[in-house]
Amino acid sequence: MSLLQIKALKVIIALCVLFVSTYCVPILDKQVNNEWDLFKHDYRKQYHSIEEENTRQTIWKGNLAKIQKHNDEAQSGMHTYTLAMNEFGDMTNEEFTKQMNGLKMSAKTERSLRNTRAVLVQSDIVIPDA
């Protein structure tokens, strides 16, 4: 194969890659946008502005990519469990932690709670008066 043929082959390959990537990106964007619309519908998400929605969608896309990467790794045996999208998919880790773990206790209260034991009582039991 001559040097000219090799260069021509490289150009053809580059054009093919460019064509495929240009053709596939809009399809993938449309699919992701459909998934985003489904996420908003399923979890009844409404945002106050276009800017907020764009921010939430960007966060959601990042979380979706993490989920897909983890599940791909699980398929190859790197993990023993898979992940799925849920209603918190449009939140950052920091926002989720702040919302779900927002209770702040004093050290004294925390120590007190660690030294107590919970007693579970059936809700249908009637306790007689003393």
N, CA, C and O atoms as CSV, one atom per row, in Angstrom:
chain,resi,resn,atom,element,x,y,z
A,1,MET,N,N,0.853,-1.162,0.000
A,1,MET,CA,C,0.000,0.000,0.000
A,1,MET,C,C,0.905,1.233,0.000
A,1,MET,O,O,1.851,1.324,0.782
A,2,SER,N,N,0.605,2.155,-0.869
A,2,SER,CA,C,1.457,3.342,-0.988
A,2,SER,C,C,1.104,4.365,0.092
A,2,SER,O,O,0.057,4.276,0.733
A,3,LEU,N,N,1.984,5.319,0.275
A,3,LEU,CA,C,1.788,6.382,1.258
A,3,LEU,C,C,0.531,7.187,0.932
A,3,LEU,O,O,-0.196,7.597,1.837
A,4,LEU,N,N,0.278,7.411,-0.336
A,4,LEU,CA,C,-0.907,8.154,-0.770
A,4,LEU,C,C,-2.187,7.388,-0.429
A,4,LEU,O,O,-3.180,7.983,-0.010
A,5,GLN,N,N,-2.156,6.076,-0.609
A,5,GLN,CA,C,-3.322,5.259,-0.290
A,5,GLN,C,C,-3.590,5.244,1.217
A,5,GLN,O,O,-4.744,5.267,1.645
A,6,ILE,N,N,-2.533,5.206,2.009
A,6,ILE,CA,C,-2.678,5.222,3.468
A,6,ILE,C,C,-3.301,6.539,3.916
A,6,ILE,O,O,-4.197,6.551,4.761
A,7,LYS,N,N,-2.826,7.653,3.347
A,7,LYS,CA,C,-3.390,8.960,3.699
A,7,LYS,C,C,-4.859,9.043,3.285
A,7,LYS,O,O,-5.688,9.567,4.029
A,8,ALA,N,N,-5.175,8.530,2.108
A,8,ALA,CA,C,-6.563,8.543,1.639
A,8,ALA,C,C,-7.446,7.699,2.553
A,8,ALA,O,O,-8.578,8.080,2.849
A,9,LEU,N,N,-6.933,6.559,2.999
A,9,LEU,CA,C,-7.671,5.691,3.906
A,9,LEU,C,C,-7.923,6.391,5.241
A,9,LEU,O,O,-9.013,6.287,5.802
A,10,LYS,N,N,-6.914,7.104,5.750
A,10,LYS,CA,C,-7.072,7.848,7.003
A,10,LYS,C,C,-8.138,8.924,6.868
A,10,LYS,O,O,-8.936,9.129,7.783
A,11,VAL,N,N,-8.157,9.611,5.734
A,11,VAL,CA,C,-9.164,10.651,5.498
A,11,VAL,C,C,-10.558,10.037,5.448
A,11,VAL,O,O,-11.503,10.586,6.015
A,12,ILE,N,N,-10.686,8.908,4.777
A,12,ILE,CA,C,-11.985,8.230,4.682
A,12,ILE,C,C,-12.458,7.798,6.069
A,12,ILE,O,O,-13.628,7.972,6.411
A,13,ILE,N,N,-11.560,7.241,6.859
A,13,ILE,CA,C,-11.918,6.813,8.216
A,13,ILE,C,C,-12.340,8.016,9.050
A,13,ILE,O,O,-13.337,7.955,9.769
A,14,ALA,N,N,-11.587,9.110,8.957
A,14,ALA,CA,C,-11.926,10.319,9.708
A,14,ALA,C,C,-13.298,10.849,9.301
A,14,ALA,O,O,-14.083,11.261,10.156
A,15,LEU,N,N,-13.588,10.841,8.009
A,15,LEU,CA,C,-14.894,11.299,7.535
A,15,LEU,C,C,-16.017,10.389,8.028
A,15,LEU,O,O,-17.095,10.866,8.382
A,16,CYS,N,N,-15.767,9.088,8.050
A,16,CYS,CA,C,-16.769,8.146,8.557
A,16,CYS,C,C,-17.048,8.390,10.040
A,16,CYS,O,O,-18.203,8.412,10.465
A,17,VAL,N,N,-15.993,8.572,10.815
A,17,VAL,CA,C,-16.151,8.845,12.248
A,17,VAL,C,C,-16.928,10.141,12.447
A,17,VAL,O,O,-17.830,10.207,13.283
A,18,LEU,N,N,-16.580,11.165,11.684
A,18,LEU,CA,C,-17.269,12.449,11.774
A,18,LEU,C,C,-18.747,12.299,11.415
A,18,LEU,O,O,-19.613,12.846,12.099
A,19,PHE,N,N,-19.033,11.565,10.353
A,19,PHE,CA,C,-20.418,11.355,9.930
A,19,PHE,C,C,-21.213,10.619,11.004
A,19,PHE,O,O,-22.315,11.036,11.360
A,20,VAL,N,N,-20.656,9.530,11.519
A,20,VAL,CA,C,-21.356,8.729,12.524
A,20,VAL,C,C,-21.592,9.544,13.787
A,20,VAL,O,O,-22.692,9.522,14.340
A,21,SER,N,N,-20.569,10.268,14.253
A,21,SER,CA,C,-20.742,11.053,15.477
A,21,SER,C,C,-21.737,12.187,15.272
A,21,SER,O,O,-22.511,12.493,16.178
A,22,THR,N,N,-21.732,12.805,14.120
A,22,THR,CA,C,-22.680,13.884,13.830
A,22,THR,C,C,-24.100,13.344,13.723
A,22,THR,O,O,-25.048,14.001,14.152
A,23,TYR,N,N,-24.249,12.174,13.164
A,23,TYR,CA,C,-25.564,11.573,12.988
A,23,TYR,C,C,-26.115,11.032,14.307
A,23,TYR,O,O,-27.314,11.150,14.562
A,24,CYS,N,N,-25.267,10.442,15.146
A,24,CYS,CA,C,-25.716,9.774,16.371
A,24,CYS,C,C,-25.976,10.730,17.525
A,24,CYS,O,O,-26.862,10.468,18.338
A,25,VAL,N,N,-25.245,11.816,17.625
A,25,VAL,CA,C,-25.398,12.727,18.763
A,25,VAL,C,C,-26.825,13.248,18.891
A,25,VAL,O,O,-27.370,13.209,19.994
A,26,PRO,N,N,-27.463,13.735,17.820
A,26,PRO,CA,C,-28.855,14.195,17.985
A,26,PRO,C,C,-29.799,13.085,18.436
A,26,PRO,O,O,-30.733,13.342,19.195
A,27,ILE,N,N,-29.569,11.868,17.984
A,27,ILE,CA,C,-30.412,10.745,18.397
A,27,ILE,C,C,-30.234,10.486,19.888
A,27,ILE,O,O,-31.215,10.303,20.607
A,28,LEU,N,N,-28.986,10.470,20.357
A,28,LEU,CA,C,-28.722,10.251,21.776
A,28,LEU,C,C,-29.282,11.388,22.613
A,28,LEU,O,O,-29.857,11.146,23.674
A,29,ASP,N,N,-29.121,12.645,22.146
A,29,ASP,CA,C,-29.675,13.786,22.871
A,29,ASP,C,C,-31.189,13.667,22.992
A,29,ASP,O,O,-31.754,13.949,24.049
A,30,LYS,N,N,-31.845,13.250,21.913
A,30,LYS,CA,C,-33.298,13.102,21.936
A,30,LYS,C,C,-33.706,12.014,22.919
A,30,LYS,O,O,-34.685,12.168,23.649
A,31,GLN,N,N,-32.959,10.915,22.941
A,31,GLN,CA,C,-33.257,9.819,23.865
A,31,GLN,C,C,-33.081,10.278,25.311
A,31,GLN,O,O,-33.922,9.985,26.161
A,32,VAL,N,N,-31.995,10.994,25.593
A,32,VAL,CA,C,-31.752,11.491,26.950
A,32,VAL,C,C,-32.833,12.498,27.337
A,32,VAL,O,O,-33.315,12.485,28.469
A,33,ASN,N,N,-33.213,13.368,26.405
A,33,ASN,CA,C,-34.278,14.335,26.694
A,33,ASN,C,C,-35.604,13.636,26.974
A,33,ASN,O,O,-36.370,14.076,27.831
A,34,ASN,N,N,-35.876,12.553,26.258
A,34,ASN,CA,C,-37.092,11.778,26.533
A,34,ASN,C,C,-37.039,11.158,27.926
A,34,ASN,O,O,-38.040,11.146,28.642
A,35,GLU,N,N,-35.868,10.642,28.311
A,35,GLU,CA,C,-35.710,10.070,29.650
A,35,GLU,C,C,-35.878,11.150,30.716
A,35,GLU,O,O,-36.466,10.903,31.768
A,36,TRP,N,N,-35.358,12.356,30.438
A,36,TRP,CA,C,-35.497,13.479,31.372
A,36,TRP,C,C,-36.980,13.835,31.543
A,36,TRP,O,O,-37.444,14.036,32.665
A,37,ASP,N,N,-37.714,13.911,30.444
A,37,ASP,CA,C,-39.146,14.212,30.513
A,37,ASP,C,C,-39.892,13.135,31.297
A,37,ASP,O,O,-40.798,13.447,32.071
A,38,LEU,N,N,-39.519,11.880,31.104
A,38,LEU,CA,C,-40.132,10.776,31.838
A,38,LEU,C,C,-39.810,10.876,33.332
A,38,LEU,O,O,-40.679,10.641,34.172
A,39,PHE,N,N,-38.565,11.222,33.661
A,39,PHE,CA,C,-38.160,11.412,35.059
A,39,PHE,C,C,-39.024,12.499,35.706
A,39,PHE,O,O,-39.551,12.307,36.802
A,40,LYS,N,N,-39.166,13.632,35.030
A,40,LYS,CA,C,-39.963,14.735,35.584
A,40,LYS,C,C,-41.421,14.319,35.761
A,40,LYS,O,O,-42.052,14.670,36.758
A,41,HIS,N,N,-41.948,13.583,34.811
A,41,HIS,CA,C,-43.337,13.128,34.897
A,41,HIS,C,C,-43.517,12.130,36.036
A,41,HIS,O,O,-44.426,12.273,36.854
A,42,ASP,N,N,-42.651,11.120,36.089
A,42,ASP,CA,C,-42.777,10.059,37.099
A,42,ASP,C,C,-42.688,10.595,38.522
A,42,ASP,O,O,-43.406,10.135,39.410
A,43,TYR,N,N,-41.807,11.567,38.736
A,43,TYR,CA,C,-41.586,12.087,40.087
A,43,TYR,C,C,-42.222,13.460,40.295
A,43,TYR,O,O,-41.933,14.142,41.278
A,44,ARG,N,N,-43.084,13.858,39.371
A,44,ARG,CA,C,-43.837,15.116,39.462
A,44,ARG,C,C,-42.925,16.306,39.763
A,44,ARG,O,O,-43.176,17.090,40.679
A,45,LYS,N,N,-41.871,16.416,38.974
A,45,LYS,CA,C,-40.902,17.501,39.155
A,45,LYS,C,C,-41.357,18.736,38.388
A,45,LYS,O,O,-41.721,18.657,37.214
A,46,GLN,N,N,-41.332,19.869,39.065
A,46,GLN,CA,C,-41.610,21.159,38.439
A,46,GLN,C,C,-40.563,22.134,38.943
A,46,GLN,O,O,-40.228,22.142,40.128
A,47,TYR,N,N,-40.055,22.943,38.056
A,47,TYR,CA,C,-38.995,23.881,38.403
A,47,TYR,C,C,-39.486,25.306,38.198
A,47,TYR,O,O,-40.362,25.560,37.372
A,48,HIS,N,N,-38.913,26.231,38.958
A,48,HIS,CA,C,-39.373,27.621,38.962
A,48,HIS,C,C,-38.939,28.408,37.736
A,48,HIS,O,O,-39.552,29.422,37.404
A,49,SER,N,N,-37.896,27.957,37.063
A,49,SER,CA,C,-37.400,28.696,35.898
A,49,SER,C,C,-36.693,27.740,34.941
A,49,SER,O,O,-36.366,26.608,35.297
A,50,ILE,N,N,-36.468,28.215,33.732
A,50,ILE,CA,C,-35.723,27.444,32.729
A,50,ILE,C,C,-34.300,27.206,33.225
A,50,ILE,O,O,-33.742,26.126,33.031
A,51,GLU,N,N,-33.714,28.220,33.867
A,51,GLU,CA,C,-32.339,28.092,34.374
A,51,GLU,C,C,-32.254,26.980,35.413
A,51,GLU,O,O,-31.329,26.168,35.388
A,52,GLU,N,N,-33.236,26.946,36.337
A,52,GLU,CA,C,-33.235,25.897,37.356
A,52,GLU,C,C,-33.413,24.528,36.705
A,52,GLU,O,O,-32.745,23.567,37.086
A,53,GLU,N,N,-34.305,24.438,35.733
A,53,GLU,CA,C,-34.506,23.151,35.059
A,53,GLU,C,C,-33.241,22.708,34.344
A,53,GLU,O,O,-32.878,21.533,34.399
A,54,ASN,N,N,-32.564,23.636,33.672
A,54,ASN,CA,C,-31.317,23.287,32.986
A,54,ASN,C,C,-30.263,22.805,33.976
A,54,ASN,O,O,-29.540,21.846,33.706
A,55,THR,N,N,-30.181,23.476,35.125
A,55,THR,CA,C,-29.231,23.058,36.162
A,55,THR,C,C,-29.576,21.664,36.669
A,55,THR,O,O,-28.698,20.811,36.798
A,56,ARG,N,N,-30.854,21.435,36.956
A,56,ARG,CA,C,-31.297,20.128,37.462
A,56,ARG,C,C,-31.081,19.032,36.420
A,56,ARG,O,O,-30.728,17.904,36.764
A,57,GLN,N,N,-31.293,19.364,35.153
A,57,GLN,CA,C,-31.083,18.370,34.099
A,57,GLN,C,C,-29.607,18.015,33.986
A,57,GLN,O,O,-29.266,16.851,33.779
A,58,THR,N,N,-28.734,18.995,34.119
A,58,THR,CA,C,-27.292,18.733,34.069
A,58,THR,C,C,-26.878,17.818,35.218
A,58,THR,O,O,-26.112,16.874,35.023
A,59,ILE,N,N,-27.387,18.102,36.413
A,59,ILE,CA,C,-27.091,17.252,37.579
A,59,ILE,C,C,-27.635,15.844,37.338
A,59,ILE,O,O,-26.952,14.854,37.601
A,60,TRP,N,N,-28.862,15.764,36.838
A,60,TRP,CA,C,-29.490,14.472,36.564
A,60,TRP,C,C,-28.684,13.669,35.551
A,60,TRP,O,O,-28.488,12.466,35.724
A,61,LYS,N,N,-28.216,14.335,34.490
A,61,LYS,CA,C,-27.402,13.643,33.481
A,61,LYS,C,C,-26.122,13.085,34.103
A,61,LYS,O,O,-25.716,11.966,33.792
A,62,GLY,N,N,-25.491,13.861,34.977
A,62,GLY,CA,C,-24.286,13.385,35.654
A,62,GLY,C,C,-24.576,12.174,36.522
A,62,GLY,O,O,-23.812,11.209,36.527
A,63,ASN,N,N,-25.685,12.225,37.260
A,63,ASN,CA,C,-26.067,11.088,38.100
A,63,ASN,C,C,-26.430,9.873,37.253
A,63,ASN,O,O,-26.109,8.741,37.614
A,64,LEU,N,N,-27.097,10.109,36.130
A,64,LEU,CA,C,-27.433,9.010,35.221
A,64,LEU,C,C,-26.166,8.348,34.685
A,64,LEU,O,O,-26.093,7.123,34.591
A,65,ALA,N,N,-25.176,9.154,34.337
A,65,ALA,CA,C,-23.904,8.612,33.839
A,65,ALA,C,C,-23.211,7.780,34.920
A,65,ALA,O,O,-22.651,6.725,34.622
A,66,LYS,N,N,-23.244,8.247,36.175
A,66,LYS,CA,C,-22.646,7.484,37.283
A,66,LYS,C,C,-23.364,6.149,37.463
A,66,LYS,O,O,-22.729,5.116,37.677
A,67,ILE,N,N,-24.689,6.180,37.375
A,67,ILE,CA,C,-25.478,4.953,37.514
A,67,ILE,C,C,-25.137,3.975,36.396
A,67,ILE,O,O,-24.923,2.789,36.650
A,68,GLN,N,N,-25.085,4.464,35.164
A,68,GLN,CA,C,-24.772,3.594,34.027
A,68,GLN,C,C,-23.365,3.017,34.144
A,68,GLN,O,O,-23.150,1.840,33.856
A,69,LYS,N,N,-22.402,3.845,34.566
A,69,LYS,CA,C,-21.022,3.369,34.731
A,69,LYS,C,C,-20.966,2.282,35.800
A,69,LYS,O,O,-20.343,1.239,35.601
A,70,HIS,N,N,-21.617,2.529,36.932
A,70,HIS,CA,C,-21.631,1.542,38.012
A,70,HIS,C,C,-22.265,0.233,37.535
A,70,HIS,O,O,-21.740,-0.848,37.803
A,71,ASN,N,N,-23.390,0.332,36.832
A,71,ASN,CA,C,-24.078,-0.880,36.374
A,71,ASN,C,C,-23.278,-1.628,35.317
A,71,ASN,O,O,-23.322,-2.857,35.263
A,72,ASP,N,N,-22.546,-0.900,34.476
A,72,ASP,CA,C,-21.634,-1.555,33.528
A,72,ASP,C,C,-20.544,-2.311,34.284
A,72,ASP,O,O,-20.188,-3.433,33.923
A,73,GLU,N,N,-20.018,-1.683,35.337
A,73,GLU,CA,C,-19.000,-2.339,36.162
A,73,GLU,C,C,-19.592,-3.543,36.889
A,73,GLU,O,O,-18.917,-4.559,37.051
A,74,ALA,N,N,-20.841,-3.441,37.326
A,74,ALA,CA,C,-21.503,-4.570,37.988
A,74,ALA,C,C,-21.663,-5.739,37.018
A,74,ALA,O,O,-21.510,-6.897,37.406
A,75,GLN,N,N,-21.970,-5.435,35.761
A,75,GLN,CA,C,-22.083,-6.482,34.738
A,75,GLN,C,C,-20.774,-7.234,34.558
A,75,GLN,O,O,-20.766,-8.433,34.279
A,76,SER,N,N,-19.660,-6.513,34.720
A,76,SER,CA,C,-18.354,-7.154,34.547
A,76,SER,C,C,-17.822,-7.743,35.854
A,76,SER,O,O,-16.679,-8.199,35.909
A,77,GLY,N,N,-18.649,-7.736,36.911
A,77,GLY,CA,C,-18.274,-8.378,38.158
A,77,GLY,C,C,-17.566,-7.494,39.168
A,77,GLY,O,O,-17.120,-7.987,40.204
A,78,MET,N,N,-17.452,-6.215,38.897
A,78,MET,CA,C,-16.758,-5.319,39.831
A,78,MET,C,C,-17.606,-4.993,41.061
A,78,MET,O,O,-17.068,-4.660,42.117
A,79,HIS,N,N,-18.932,-5.088,40.925
A,79,HIS,CA,C,-19.848,-4.808,42.033
A,79,HIS,C,C,-20.870,-5.936,42.109
A,79,HIS,O,O,-21.130,-6.622,41.121
A,80,THR,N,N,-21.441,-6.117,43.289
A,80,THR,CA,C,-22.430,-7.178,43.472
A,80,THR,C,C,-23.856,-6.646,43.437
A,80,THR,O,O,-24.801,-7.398,43.675
A,81,TYR,N,N,-24.023,-5.364,43.143
A,81,TYR,CA,C,-25.351,-4.760,43.112
A,81,TYR,C,C,-25.418,-3.736,41.982
A,81,TYR,O,O,-24.393,-3.273,41.482
A,82,THR,N,N,-26.637,-3.397,41.593
A,82,THR,CA,C,-26.837,-2.377,40.563
A,82,THR,C,C,-27.548,-1.174,41.178
A,82,THR,O,O,-28.111,-1.253,42.270
A,83,LEU,N,N,-27.508,-0.071,40.458
A,83,LEU,CA,C,-28.166,1.156,40.894
A,83,LEU,C,C,-29.283,1.496,39.922
A,83,LEU,O,O,-29.301,1.003,38.795
A,84,ALA,N,N,-30.209,2.333,40.352
A,84,ALA,CA,C,-31.290,2.807,39.487
A,84,ALA,C,C,-31.601,4.256,39.843
A,84,ALA,O,O,-31.308,4.718,40.945
A,85,MET,N,N,-32.190,4.952,38.904
A,85,MET,CA,C,-32.582,6.338,39.126
A,85,MET,C,C,-33.754,6.367,40.103
A,85,MET,O,O,-34.605,5.477,40.095
A,86,ASN,N,N,-33.788,7.406,40.948
A,86,ASN,CA,C,-34.919,7.602,41.847
A,86,ASN,C,C,-35.283,9.083,41.892
A,86,ASN,O,O,-34.759,9.876,41.110
A,87,GLU,N,N,-36.170,9.455,42.794
A,87,GLU,CA,C,-36.670,10.826,42.836
A,87,GLU,C,C,-35.622,11.854,43.235
A,87,GLU,O,O,-35.856,13.056,43.109
A,88,PHE,N,N,-34.474,11.401,43.712
A,88,PHE,CA,C,-33.408,12.320,44.109
A,88,PHE,C,C,-32.371,12.509,43.006
A,88,PHE,O,O,-31.314,13.093,43.245
A,89,GLY,N,N,-32.660,12.029,41.817
A,89,GLY,CA,C,-31.702,12.057,40.714
A,89,GLY,C,C,-31.319,13.433,40.221
A,89,GLY,O,O,-30.309,13.580,39.531
A,90,ASP,N,N,-32.101,14.449,40.558
A,90,ASP,CA,C,-31.777,15.810,40.120
A,90,ASP,C,C,-31.097,16.618,41.220
A,90,ASP,O,O,-31.027,17.845,41.151
A,91,MET,N,N,-30.594,15.910,42.244
A,91,MET,CA,C,-29.916,16.574,43.361
A,91,MET,C,C,-28.446,16.172,43.395
A,91,MET,O,O,-28.087,15.053,43.028
A,92,THR,N,N,-27.602,17.102,43.840
A,92,THR,CA,C,-26.197,16.770,44.061
A,92,THR,C,C,-26.088,15.962,45.347
A,92,THR,O,O,-27.032,15.917,46.136
A,93,ASN,N,N,-24.940,15.325,45.560
A,93,ASN,CA,C,-24.729,14.590,46.808
A,93,ASN,C,C,-24.872,15.511,48.008
A,93,ASN,O,O,-25.448,15.133,49.028
A,94,GLU,N,N,-24.342,16.726,47.881
A,94,GLU,CA,C,-24.399,17.681,48.983
A,94,GLU,C,C,-25.844,18.067,49.300
A,94,GLU,O,O,-26.226,18.139,50.468
A,95,GLU,N,N,-26.644,18.314,48.264
A,95,GLU,CA,C,-28.055,18.665,48.476
A,95,GLU,C,C,-28.810,17.504,49.113
A,95,GLU,O,O,-29.614,17.705,50.024
A,96,PHE,N,N,-28.552,16.295,48.633
A,96,PHE,CA,C,-29.221,15.121,49.184
A,96,PHE,C,C,-28.863,14.951,50.658
A,96,PHE,O,O,-29.738,14.736,51.496
A,97,THR,N,N,-27.581,15.050,50.963
A,97,THR,CA,C,-27.130,14.890,52.345
A,97,THR,C,C,-27.743,15.953,53.241
A,97,THR,O,O,-28.202,15.652,54.343
A,98,LYS,N,N,-27.751,17.184,52.774
A,98,LYS,CA,C,-28.312,18.274,53.572
A,98,LYS,C,C,-29.801,18.055,53.814
A,98,LYS,O,O,-30.286,18.276,54.923
A,99,GLN,N,N,-30.526,17.625,52.793
A,99,GLN,CA,C,-31.968,17.421,52.931
A,99,GLN,C,C,-32.287,16.199,53.781
A,99,GLN,O,O,-33.168,16.254,54.638
A,100,MET,N,N,-31.586,15.110,53.554
A,100,MET,CA,C,-31.939,13.862,54.221
A,100,MET,C,C,-31.260,13.683,55.575
A,100,MET,O,O,-31.776,12.967,56.434
A,101,ASN,N,N,-30.133,14.313,55.771
A,101,ASN,CA,C,-29.397,14.163,57.029
A,101,ASN,C,C,-29.271,15.502,57.738
A,101,ASN,O,O,-28.267,15.764,58.399
A,102,GLY,N,N,-30.264,16.331,57.605
A,102,GLY,CA,C,-30.170,17.692,58.107
A,102,GLY,C,C,-30.304,17.837,59.605
A,102,GLY,O,O,-30.064,18.924,60.132
A,103,LEU,N,N,-30.679,16.780,60.317
A,103,LEU,CA,C,-30.869,16.892,61.754
A,103,LEU,C,C,-29.536,17.074,62.457
A,103,LEU,O,O,-28.632,16.251,62.311
A,104,LYS,N,N,-29.416,18.145,63.214
A,104,LYS,CA,C,-28.205,18.408,63.991
A,104,LYS,C,C,-28.544,18.210,65.466
A,104,LYS,O,O,-29.484,18.815,65.983
A,105,MET,N,N,-27.776,17.364,66.132
A,105,MET,CA,C,-28.004,17.116,67.554
A,105,MET,C,C,-26.782,17.552,68.342
A,105,MET,O,O,-25.657,17.549,67.841
A,106,SER,N,N,-27.032,17.922,69.573
A,106,SER,CA,C,-25.906,18.247,70.440
A,106,SER,C,C,-25.191,16.954,70.798
A,106,SER,O,O,-25.774,15.873,70.707
A,107,ALA,N,N,-23.952,17.059,71.198
A,107,ALA,CA,C,-23.170,15.873,71.563
A,107,ALA,C,C,-23.826,15.138,72.728
A,107,ALA,O,O,-23.817,13.907,72.769
A,108,LYS,N,N,-24.395,15.883,73.675
A,108,LYS,CA,C,-25.049,15.277,74.839
A,108,LYS,C,C,-26.263,14.448,74.400
A,108,LYS,O,O,-26.446,13.322,74.862
A,109,THR,N,N,-27.083,15.002,73.515
A,109,THR,CA,C,-28.260,14.279,73.019
A,109,THR,C,C,-27.840,13.039,72.243
A,109,THR,O,O,-28.452,11.979,72.369
A,110,GLU,N,N,-26.796,13.180,71.443
A,110,GLU,CA,C,-26.311,12.054,70.651
A,110,GLU,C,C,-25.829,10.918,71.556
A,110,GLU,O,O,-26.145,9.755,71.307
A,111,ARG,N,N,-25.066,11.245,72.606
A,111,ARG,CA,C,-24.597,10.223,73.557
A,111,ARG,C,C,-25.778,9.570,74.261
A,111,ARG,O,O,-25.801,8.356,74.463
A,112,SER,N,N,-26.754,10.383,74.630
A,112,SER,CA,C,-27.931,9.871,75.315
A,112,SER,C,C,-28.686,8.884,74.429
A,112,SER,O,O,-29.130,7.837,74.899
A,113,LEU,N,N,-28.829,9.216,73.160
A,113,LEU,CA,C,-29.534,8.325,72.239
A,113,LEU,C,C,-28.769,7.029,72.003
A,113,LEU,O,O,-29.381,5.975,71.827
A,114,ARG,N,N,-27.452,7.092,71.997
A,114,ARG,CA,C,-26.653,5.881,71.796
A,114,ARG,C,C,-26.791,4.918,72.969
A,114,ARG,O,O,-26.637,3.709,72.798
A,115,ASN,N,N,-27.080,5.442,74.160
A,115,ASN,CA,C,-27.171,4.609,75.359
A,115,ASN,C,C,-28.592,4.135,75.642
A,115,ASN,O,O,-28.830,3.518,76.681
A,116,THR,N,N,-29.537,4.402,74.756
A,116,THR,CA,C,-30.914,3.953,74.964
A,116,THR,C,C,-31.228,2.815,74.005
A,116,THR,O,O,-30.552,2.618,72.996
A,117,ARG,N,N,-32.256,2.088,74.345
A,117,ARG,CA,C,-32.701,0.995,73.486
A,117,ARG,C,C,-34.140,1.259,73.075
A,117,ARG,O,O,-34.957,1.710,73.878
A,118,ALA,N,N,-34.431,0.977,71.841
A,118,ALA,CA,C,-35.792,1.175,71.341
A,118,ALA,C,C,-36.642,-0.038,71.677
A,118,ALA,O,O,-36.168,-1.173,71.626
A,119,VAL,N,N,-37.887,0.206,72.017
A,119,VAL,CA,C,-38.842,-0.859,72.264
A,119,VAL,C,C,-39.936,-0.714,71.220
A,119,VAL,O,O,-40.587,0.326,71.119
A,120,LEU,N,N,-40.125,-1.765,70.453
A,120,LEU,CA,C,-41.159,-1.746,69.425
A,120,LEU,C,C,-42.423,-2.369,69.980
A,120,LEU,O,O,-42.394,-3.478,70.515
A,121,VAL,N,N,-43.526,-1.663,69.854
A,121,VAL,CA,C,-44.807,-2.133,70.363
A,121,VAL,C,C,-45.774,-2.196,69.196
A,121,VAL,O,O,-45.816,-1.291,68.363
A,122,GLN,N,N,-46.545,-3.262,69.138
A,122,GLN,CA,C,-47.546,-3.368,68.081
A,122,GLN,C,C,-48.572,-2.256,68.252
A,122,GLN,O,O,-48.967,-1.931,69.371
A,123,SER,N,N,-48.995,-1.681,67.146
A,123,SER,CA,C,-49.909,-0.541,67.221
A,123,SER,C,C,-51.345,-0.945,67.552
A,123,SER,O,O,-52.141,-0.095,67.950
A,124,ASP,N,N,-51.692,-2.218,67.396
A,124,ASP,CA,C,-53.076,-2.629,67.649
A,124,ASP,C,C,-53.294,-3.162,69.068
A,124,ASP,O,O,-54.386,-3.634,69.385
A,125,ILE,N,N,-52.284,-3.094,69.912
A,125,ILE,CA,C,-52.409,-3.582,71.286
A,125,ILE,C,C,-53.051,-2.497,72.145
A,125,ILE,O,O,-52.660,-1.331,72.082
A,126,VAL,N,N,-54.034,-2.889,72.943
A,126,VAL,CA,C,-54.683,-1.960,73.875
A,126,VAL,C,C,-54.053,-2.182,75.240
A,126,VAL,O,O,-54.050,-3.296,75.762
A,127,ILE,N,N,-53.523,-1.116,75.807
A,127,ILE,CA,C,-52.893,-1.201,77.125
A,127,ILE,C,C,-53.935,-0.763,78.148
A,127,ILE,O,O,-54.452,0.351,78.066
A,128,PRO,N,N,-54.250,-1.638,79.120
A,128,PRO,CA,C,-55.287,-1.293,80.110
A,128,PRO,C,C,-54.797,-0.202,81.063
A,128,PRO,O,O,-53.602,-0.060,81.322
A,129,ASP,N,N,-55.762,0.558,81.572
A,129,ASP,CA,C,-55.419,1.572,82.568
A,129,ASP,C,C,-54.944,0.882,83.838
A,129,ASP,O,O,-55.350,-0.245,84.120
A,130,ALA,N,N,-54.091,1.547,84.605
A,130,ALA,CA,C,-53.543,0.958,85.832
A,130,ALA,C,C,-54.522,1.010,86.963
A,130,ALA,O,O,-54.217,0.556,88.066
